[in-house]
Amino acid sequence: MSKCYICEKGAISGNTVSHSNIHTKRNWKPNLRRVKIVENGATKTVNVCSRCLRSGKVER
C-alpha cells in the first residue's frame, strides 16, 4: 500500500463493530492524490494526501 510522500500517512487496520457487537476487520486508507511537485528544482510525480495539499506543505 502506498503512503503519503510528505507525512508518510498509510493504511491502518481496525474493527468494524456492528449493532450486535460483532467485530470484523477493515482498513482505513488515506486520501491520496497523485500530483507533480517541485523538489530541488526538479519536478516529480508523487502520492500526497489531501491534508498535506490543503495545508500547503508541497509546492506544485
SULGILIN-V415662 format. One record per backbone hydrogen bond with DSSP energy under -1.0 kcal/mol. CO is the residue of the C=O (numbers start at 1). NH is the residue of the N-H. If there is no record, write none. Layout:
co=CO nh=NH
co=CO nh=NH
//
This chain:
co=4 nh=8
co=9 nh=4
co=12 nh=28
co=14 nh=26
co=16 nh=24
co=18 nh=21
co=22 nh=18
co=24 nh=16
co=26 nh=14
co=28 nh=12
co=30 nh=32
co=31 nh=50
co=33 nh=48
co=35 nh=46
co=37 nh=44
co=39 nh=42
co=42 nh=39
co=44 nh=37
co=46 nh=35
co=47 nh=5
co=48 nh=33
co=49 nh=53
co=50 nh=54
co=51 nh=55
co=52 nh=57
co=59 nh=38
//
